[in-house]
Amino acid sequence: MVSVTTGIIWIVAAAHSFGQTARTLTLEEAIQLSLQNSKQLKLSQTNVDIAGYNIREIRENQLPSLSVSGSYLRLNTPNINLKIRTSSGSDTTTTEASSLQVHQAMYGMASASLPIFSGFRFKYGLESARYLEQAAKLDAESDREAVIQNTVAAYSNLYKAKKSLDLVAENLLRERERVQEFTNREKNGLLARNDLMKAQLQESNVQLALLDAENDLKVTTINMDLLLGLPENTVLAADSASFAMLKEEGNVNEWEQTALTHRKDMAANGIRRKAAESNIKVAKADFYPSLALTAGYVALNIPGVAVIPNAMNAGIGLRYDIGSFWKSGAKIAQAKTQVYQLKTNEEILMDRIHLEVNTAYYNYVLSKRKIDVYAKAVEQANENYRITKNKFDNSLVNTTELLDADVAQVQSRINYEAAKADAVVAYKKLEQTAGVIN
């Protein structure tokens, strides 16, 4: 009797070792934590930031440019021939200056330029960059939805692992009691040795199942801790109330229409297509001239010859590359091809959305039906075990039939709990494919 008591204490301790210090989380709390601590979302935000910096870079390129340069030069002994127009306005005369000794020269320059017109390159480049920033934000929203769905699935696995552990531990208690009962009956000559061995084998199988269930719970807990950004040793428990209510499946055509208007990847593809169309205009900007305001300052000092401290200039600069007419064809064709790619990708996305929504919809319908079937199976398994146990006590069935009925009862309860959790995951998957998960 002492060994049975010790076994019961060990099983209870093993089955509830997680629950003693477990932190119970609702599904909503789990989702909130995962969104706050998701490394994937942090990475997605960097893509949004980079897109914003591209906009900033284009705007900064429209600001005035200012450059400063200077040099100090050592010279050999050059032959200097100065040509100076006389003050009377006569023809230029040549003055020999062989006596001049020039060994160094210094100059400094400053130049500024403000672009006025660049063939609409800045305008359409900025327009394209803004579209790409919007697309990056939509990609981040799509990643956010994926994080929510992953959290729901992980939360479901945590719930199923804990329920499975509890049910297997409960079953092992019953198996140990049965083995003790059969042992006493075998000693009194009321039971065959073979029947006792069958009960002991059943006990060993359930004990192995308990070890597997404990391992599954540990792994799912670690996975959940990583998703939520919690310390690895944090023990968690899923709230069963999160799986109590199921929503109506609605109409598959309505879900599909919702997906076409709410899917973030569909919207991002459309915006990228607009950006590509703007890039065509950027490529065509080479056909136009560039116009800019310019200004400059030069200071020159050649010791013994000339000092020019304040040579300033200002004007308008015009640049036109005629070669762009035969050099820009590939760039324009590439931009047009990108538009075509995105248009084709939109058609591919529509087909994929149609398949994903229908798959998720019918999977959810199937999950709800499975719950009803498993609920009936639990009732049937319980009744079957009750009848079989009664017959066994009256020697109308053998031990194998009793043990089979016991296994069927436990498995039906595990299947029922798993079906409830799977249905919630299936509905959230349907919401994700429709772009409305929250």
Buried (B, 14 or more C-beta within 10 A) or exposed (E): EEEBEEBBEEBBEBBBBBEEEBEEBEBEBBBBBBBEBBEBBEEBBEBBEEBBEBBEEBEEBEEEEEEEEEEEEEEEEEEBEEEEEEEEEEEEEEEEBEEBEBEEBBBBBBBBBBBEBBBBBBBBBBBBBBBBBBBBBBBBBBBBBBBBBBBBBBBBBBBBBBBBBBBBBBBBBBBBBBBBBBBEBBEEEEBBEEBBEBBBEBBEBBBEBBEEBBEBBEEBBEBBBBBBEBEEEBBBBBBBEBBEEBEEBEEBEEBBEBBBEBBBBBBBBBBBBBBBBBBBBBBBBBBBEBBBBBBBBBBBBBEEBEEEEEEEEEEEEEEEEEEBEEEBEEBBEEBBEBBEEBEEBBEEBBEBBBEBBBEBBBBBBEBBEBBEEBBEBBEEBBEBBEEBBEBBEEEEBBBEBBBBBBBBBBBBBBBBBBBBBBBBBBBBBBBBBBBBBE
